[in-house]
Amino acid sequence: MAPRRGDAGVSPGAFSRYTAALLAGAAALSLAATFALGALGDLAEPGGAGADGYSRSAIGHRAFLDLVRQEGRTVLLSRSRTSQKARGDVITALLEPGLGLDGERAPAVLSDIRQAASQLLVVLPKREGVPDGLRPRWVSAVRPAPIDAAERILKALHLDAEVVRGVDSLGHLDGPLPTPELLEPQLVRSNELKPLLSSTEGILVGERVEGEKRLLLVADPDVLETHGLGRGQNAELALALLDRLGPGKALLVDETLHGHEITPSITRELFRFPLVLATVQALATLALLGWAALVRFGRPLPPSPPFAPGKALLVENTAELLRAGGHAGEAARAYLRAAREEVLSRLPPPGGAETPEAWLRRLEATRERSGDLARLTSRVERIVDGRRGAATEAVRAALQISRWREEMTHGTPSHPGPRRGPPG
């Protein structure tokens, strides 16, 4: 049968222009989200110009942590449950922790970290920054931090120590560590600390060892802050502190005491910038997969017409009915009769002088086809008698009938055309 529209399973234009535009827009947004996630990922970090591990300001510690990473150490910034993480084989760092002047929760958190950490680095605060109005991650000015901020840290560490300020210069420092370069240094005095770098005015770097626990206290944060890290041997001193606590160990930096504490939640993180971009991208992909899994995807195929246009269907159905009914002989007989009548209609006998049979015999003679009609008639009659293989024989006979009709109406190479009068 003739092929029908849609038989191949593909409809022309599976989507409307509107749907195709939506899909193209979704793909473009997904691609943009991928680039944004890689390029703007650091925007998810806490902002500000404080003295913490995220800050790029003059009093921040981001440069120090980048230096540690360049030395091959792993740096982990902890924003939750630092005391639990500190129980591992890591160096725990409290870089200018902010305990505030009121409340007891922050000192309790610091005390828990001190008890859990086997290798602890503590840097006392010294300055406070004033954020720049135009560049919030920078500081426009600095001022001395309250001395109580450093003393509360010493108290939470169970250290009997005194903070010393107002020293004009370090003078001569004694100790096995590199000598730093500091302006207006801050020192501590304590009999519980072993001096690693000290002068007559006090201790810059002190150490306390209790069994397997080791504490290093840095009194002046200028050694590690961005503005002072590049001076003299400050960077060498900062790395030497870590080597003393454990060569090659990972550095765990607490950020909960800087106000960056979060409660771990996968759901919240997935819907928080920039991970929300990846979440939206994944949801869009799942939506498209669900759409594709439905029974119908894209524009519906138009319904096929009940009957194909043209004569082919009529001929095929008629042939099928005749074959199924065993009437191949009658079909061949009817086809021969139609061919005979077509020849007579196109080449009628002149003046009615002859019978149609006689006229056809004369035409056959002029076209060198003498006796063909009689042989075709005899062959068709044998098919009508019901001989086995009648259908196949009827097809062969139909081919010969068609050839006979063509020869009679169009002539042969020696007789190219019919004559409009009696032959001879």
QUILINLIN-V214670 format. One record per residue. N is the residue number from 1. RES is the residue in one small letter. PHI is phi in whole degrees, -180 to 180 (* if undefined). PSI is psi in degrees with one decimal (* if undefined). BURIAL is + if it has 16 or more other C-alpha atoms within 10 Angstrom, else -. Layout:
# QUILINLIN-V214670
((N:RES:PHI:PSI:BURIAL) (N:RES:PHI:PSI:BURIAL))
This chain:
# QUILINLIN-V214670
((1:m:*:159.2:-) (2:a:-67:141.4:-) (3:p:-64:141.8:-) (4:r:-104:155.8:-) (5:r:-63:129.7:+) (6:g:94:-4.4:-) (7:d:-64:-28.0:-) (8:a:-74:-8.9:-) (9:g:87:3.4:-) (10:v:-127:124.0:-) (11:s:-93:143.3:-) (12:p:-65:123.6:-) (13:g:71:72.7:-) (14:a:-62:-26.7:-) (15:f:-123:149.4:-) (16:s:-72:164.7:-) (17:r:-62:-36.7:-) (18:y:-64:-46.0:-) (19:t:-65:-42.4:-) (20:a:-62:-37.5:-) (21:a:-66:-39.1:-) (22:l:-63:-44.0:-) (23:l:-64:-41.4:-) (24:a:-65:-39.6:-) (25:g:-64:-40.6:-) (26:a:-64:-40.7:+) (27:a:-65:-40.1:-) (28:a:-65:-42.2:-) (29:l:-65:-39.2:-) (30:s:-62:-42.4:+) (31:l:-65:-41.7:-) (32:a:-64:-37.7:-) (33:a:-64:-37.7:+) (34:t:-62:-45.7:-) (35:f:-67:-39.4:-) (36:a:-66:-37.4:-) (37:l:-63:-38.0:+) (38:g:-78:-37.1:-) (39:a:-83:-30.3:-) (40:l:-113:16.9:-) (41:g:-59:-33.2:-) (42:d:-72:-9.2:-) (43:l:-69:-17.1:-) (44:a:-75:-15.5:-) (45:e:-72:150.5:-) (46:p:-59:137.9:-) (47:g:-92:-175.8:-) (48:g:118:169.2:+) (49:a:-119:25.3:+) (50:g:-78:-176.7:+) (51:a:-93:71.0:+) (52:d:-134:178.3:+) (53:g:-75:-12.2:+) (54:y:-93:-19.1:+) (55:s:-77:134.0:+) (56:r:-100:5.8:+) (57:s:-73:179.4:+) (58:a:-63:-29.6:+) (59:i:-103:9.0:+) (60:g:-82:171.7:+) (61:h:-116:12.7:+) (62:r:-63:-41.0:+) (63:a:-64:-40.6:+) (64:f:-62:-43.6:+) (65:l:-67:-35.6:+) (66:d:-64:-38.4:-) (67:l:-64:-41.5:+) (68:v:-63:-41.3:+) (69:r:-63:-40.5:-) (70:q:-64:-25.3:-) (71:e:-81:1.7:-) (72:g:95:4.1:-) (73:r:-88:151.3:+) (74:t:-85:133.6:-) (75:v:-117:125.2:+) (76:l:-119:122.9:+) (77:l:-98:116.8:+) (78:s:-98:127.4:+) (79:r:-117:10.3:+) (80:s:-165:144.9:+) (81:r:49:48.7:+) (82:t:-63:-37.3:+) (83:s:-61:-34.1:+) (84:q:-72:-41.1:-) (85:k:-68:-28.9:+) (86:a:-71:-11.3:+) (87:r:-75:-12.0:+) (88:g:-80:-176.2:-) (89:d:-85:69.9:-) (90:v:-135:165.0:+) (91:i:-96:122.3:+) (92:t:-97:129.8:+) (93:a:-118:130.2:+) (94:l:-112:96.0:+) (95:l:-95:100.5:+) (96:e:52:56.0:+) (97:p:-62:141.3:+) (98:g:-99:104.3:+) (99:l:-93:-14.0:+) (100:g:73:176.2:+) (101:l:-106:-6.0:-) (102:d:-130:158.1:-) (103:g:84:160.2:-) (104:e:-118:-5.4:-) (105:r:-67:-46.8:-) (106:a:-61:-47.3:+) (107:p:-61:-34.1:+) (108:a:-67:-39.1:-) (109:v:-63:-43.8:+) (110:l:-64:-39.7:+) (111:s:-64:-39.7:+) (112:d:-63:-40.6:+) (113:i:-65:-41.2:+) (114:r:-61:-41.1:+) (115:q:-72:-30.9:-) (116:a:-84:-33.0:+) (117:a:-80:133.9:+) (118:s:-87:-29.0:+) (119:q:-129:111.2:+) (120:l:-125:129.7:+) (121:l:-113:123.1:+) (122:v:-123:129.7:+) (123:v:-118:124.0:+) (124:l:-78:147.8:+) (125:p:-76:155.9:+) (126:k:-139:-37.5:+) (127:r:-129:160.7:+) (128:e:-122:141.9:+) (129:g:-103:148.8:+) (130:v:-104:113.5:-) (131:p:-61:144.5:+) (132:d:-74:133.7:-) (133:g:-65:-32.7:-) (134:l:-90:-27.7:-) (135:r:-129:89.0:-) (136:p:-61:-20.8:-) (137:r:-87:-0.9:+) (138:w:-112:164.8:+) (139:v:-109:139.7:+) (140:s:-92:-21.3:+) (141:a:-162:161.0:-) (142:v:-128:155.2:-) (143:r:-142:157.2:-) (144:p:-63:136.1:-) (145:a:-76:150.1:-) (146:p:-56:137.4:-) (147:i:-65:-22.4:+) (148:d:-64:-28.7:-) (149:a:-62:-40.9:+) (150:a:-74:-37.4:+) (151:e:-69:-33.5:+) (152:r:-66:-34.9:+) (153:i:-65:-44.5:+) (154:l:-61:-37.9:+) (155:k:-67:-41.8:-) (156:a:-67:-24.3:+) (157:l:-86:-0.4:+) (158:h:60:41.9:-) (159:l:-110:129.9:+) (160:d:-89:95.7:-) (161:a:-146:160.6:-) (162:e:-126:134.2:-) (163:v:-85:132.8:+) (164:v:-118:122.4:+) (165:r:-124:172.4:+) (166:g:85:13.5:-) (167:v:-81:125.6:-) (168:d:-68:-41.7:-) (169:s:-152:162.1:-) (170:l:-73:-28.6:+) (171:g:68:-144.8:-) (172:h:-88:126.4:-) (173:l:-104:135.8:+) (174:d:-108:143.6:-) (175:g:147:167.1:-) (176:p:-85:2.0:-) (177:l:-101:159.5:+) (178:p:-57:145.7:+) (179:t:-86:124.8:+) (180:p:-87:173.8:+) (181:e:-119:115.0:+) (182:l:-133:149.3:+) (183:l:-110:134.1:-) (184:e:49:62.0:-) (185:p:-64:152.8:+) (186:q:-113:130.5:+) (187:l:-128:172.6:+) (188:v:-131:155.7:+) (189:r:-122:127.7:+) (190:s:-163:141.0:-) (191:n:-88:-5.3:-) (192:e:-93:-5.1:-) (193:l:-111:138.0:+) (194:k:-86:118.9:+) (195:p:-67:127.1:+) (196:l:-105:-28.9:+) (197:l:-143:117.7:+) (198:s:-153:161.5:+) (199:s:-132:-173.8:+) (200:t:-68:-18.5:-) (201:e:-85:-24.7:+) (202:g:160:-168.4:+) (203:i:-104:129.6:+) (204:l:-90:-46.7:+) (205:v:-128:121.6:+) (206:g:-125:158.6:+) (207:e:-131:140.4:+) (208:r:-131:128.9:+) (209:v:-118:125.3:-) (210:e:-128:97.4:-) (211:g:65:-120.6:-) (212:e:-92:0.6:-) (213:k:-96:138.7:-) (214:r:-131:132.5:+) (215:l:-122:128.7:+) (216:l:-113:126.7:+) (217:l:-113:124.8:+) (218:v:-108:116.7:+) (219:a:-75:-34.2:+) (220:d:-113:120.5:+) (221:p:-77:-8.6:+) (222:d:-59:-22.9:+) (223:v:-62:-35.9:+) (224:l:-108:-17.1:+) (225:e:-71:157.8:+) (226:t:-57:-42.5:+) (227:h:-69:-23.3:-) (228:g:-110:-7.9:+) (229:l:-63:-32.0:+) (230:g:-89:2.1:+) (231:r:-89:140.9:-) (232:g:46:-128.8:-) (233:q:-105:26.2:+) (234:n:-61:-44.1:+) (235:a:-64:-40.0:+) (236:e:-63:-38.5:+) (237:l:-66:-42.3:+) (238:a:-60:-43.4:+) (239:l:-72:-33.0:+) (240:a:-66:-32.7:+) (241:l:-62:-43.5:+) (242:l:-68:-39.3:+) (243:d:-63:-33.7:-) (244:r:-70:-33.1:-) (245:l:-80:-24.4:+) (246:g:163:103.9:-) (247:p:-61:128.1:-) (248:g:81:-4.2:-) (249:k:-74:151.8:+) (250:a:-68:151.6:+) (251:l:-108:118.9:+) (252:l:-102:115.0:+) (253:v:-106:120.4:+) (254:d:-79:129.9:+) (255:e:-119:1.2:+) (256:t:-68:-34.9:+) (257:l:-81:4.0:+) (258:h:-104:9.0:+) (259:g:85:14.4:-) (260:h:-105:19.1:+) (261:e:-70:139.6:-) (262:i:-132:155.0:-) (263:t:-93:120.7:-) (264:p:-57:128.6:-) (265:s:-156:115.8:-) (266:i:-64:-41.5:-) (267:t:-62:-44.6:-) (268:r:-65:-40.6:-) (269:e:-66:-35.7:-) (270:l:-67:-27.2:-) (271:f:-107:25.6:-) (272:r:-117:138.9:-) (273:f:-63:136.4:+) (274:p:-96:-2.9:+) (275:l:-63:-20.6:+) (276:v:-62:-27.8:+) (277:l:-64:-45.6:+) (278:a:-66:-35.5:+) (279:t:-64:-46.3:+) (280:v:-62:-39.5:+) (281:q:-63:-43.6:+) (282:a:-66:-40.4:-) (283:l:-65:-39.7:-) (284:a:-64:-39.5:-) (285:t:-64:-42.9:-) (286:l:-64:-37.5:-) (287:a:-64:-42.2:-) (288:l:-67:-38.6:-) (289:l:-65:-40.1:-) (290:g:-64:-39.1:-) (291:w:-63:-43.1:-) (292:a:-66:-27.8:-) (293:a:-80:-10.3:-) (294:l:-68:166.2:-) (295:v:-61:-41.1:-) (296:r:-116:132.8:-) (297:f:-130:120.5:-) (298:g:88:-165.7:-) (299:r:-69:135.5:-) (300:p:-65:145.2:-) (301:l:-68:140.4:+) (302:p:-68:144.3:-) (303:p:-64:140.1:-) (304:s:-73:140.5:-) (305:p:-64:148.6:-) (306:p:-61:-29.8:-) (307:f:-135:136.7:-) (308:a:-70:145.3:-) (309:p:-70:157.3:-) (310:g:99:178.6:-) (311:k:-86:-14.3:-) (312:a:-60:-41.6:-) (313:l:-64:-42.6:-) (314:l:-63:-43.3:-) (315:v:-65:-44.1:-) (316:e:-64:-43.9:-) (317:n:-65:-40.4:-) (318:t:-64:-42.9:-) (319:a:-64:-38.1:-) (320:e:-67:-39.2:-) (321:l:-66:-42.7:-) (322:l:-64:-41.4:+) (323:r:-65:-43.3:-) (324:a:-67:-32.6:-) (325:g:-87:-2.6:-) (326:g:73:32.4:-) (327:h:-111:33.7:+) (328:a:-64:-36.5:+) (329:g:-65:-45.2:+) (330:e:-63:-36.5:+) (331:a:-64:-41.6:+) (332:a:-66:-39.5:+) (333:r:-63:-42.9:+) (334:a:-66:-37.3:-) (335:y:-66:-39.7:+) (336:l:-65:-40.8:+) (337:r:-65:-40.8:-) (338:a:-66:-38.8:-) (339:a:-65:-41.5:+) (340:r:-62:-43.4:+) (341:e:-69:-32.7:-) (342:e:-66:-40.5:-) (343:v:-63:-42.6:+) (344:l:-69:-32.1:+) (345:s:-73:-34.7:-) (346:r:-83:-28.0:-) (347:l:-129:73.6:+) (348:p:-71:150.8:+) (349:p:-65:140.9:+) (350:p:-73:122.7:-) (351:g:67:6.5:-) (352:g:68:24.6:-) (353:a:-75:-24.8:-) (354:e:-122:157.5:-) (355:t:-74:157.3:-) (356:p:-57:-38.6:-) (357:e:-65:-43.2:-) (358:a:-65:-39.9:-) (359:w:-65:-39.4:+) (360:l:-66:-36.4:+) (361:r:-65:-41.0:+) (362:r:-65:-39.7:+) (363:l:-62:-41.6:+) (364:e:-62:-37.6:+) (365:a:-65:-42.1:-) (366:t:-67:-22.6:+) (367:r:-107:15.0:+) (368:e:56:38.9:+) (369:r:-123:29.9:+) (370:s:-58:131.5:-) (371:g:82:-2.2:-) (372:d:-65:-41.9:+) (373:l:-64:-39.8:+) (374:a:-66:-40.3:-) (375:r:-67:-39.0:-) (376:l:-65:-39.1:+) (377:t:-65:-40.6:+) (378:s:-66:-38.6:-) (379:r:-67:-40.9:+) (380:v:-65:-39.0:+) (381:e:-66:-35.3:-) (382:r:-66:-35.2:-) (383:i:-67:-39.1:+) (384:v:-63:-30.6:+) (385:d:-65:-8.1:-) (386:g:90:29.0:-) (387:r:-66:150.1:-) (388:r:-61:142.6:-) (389:g:79:27.2:-) (390:a:-63:-38.3:+) (391:a:-64:-46.7:+) (392:t:-65:-42.3:-) (393:e:-65:-35.4:+) (394:a:-65:-37.9:+) (395:v:-65:-43.9:-) (396:r:-63:-41.8:-) (397:a:-64:-38.1:+) (398:a:-63:-36.8:+) (399:l:-64:-41.9:-) (400:q:-68:-36.8:-) (401:i:-64:-42.1:+) (402:s:-63:-40.8:-) (403:r:-66:-40.3:-) (404:w:-63:-42.2:+) (405:r:-64:-42.2:+) (406:e:-63:-42.8:-) (407:e:-65:-38.1:+) (408:m:-71:-34.6:+) (409:t:-92:-22.0:+) (410:h:-117:-6.8:-) (411:g:84:-175.5:+) (412:t:-121:173.0:+) (413:p:-55:-34.9:-) (414:s:-83:-18.5:-) (415:h:-132:81.1:-) (416:p:-65:-21.1:-) (417:g:-149:158.8:-) (418:p:-71:152.9:+) (419:r:-101:145.5:-) (420:r:-95:38.2:-) (421:g:-161:179.7:-) (422:p:-61:133.4:-) (423:p:-62:147.1:-) (424:g:82:*:-))
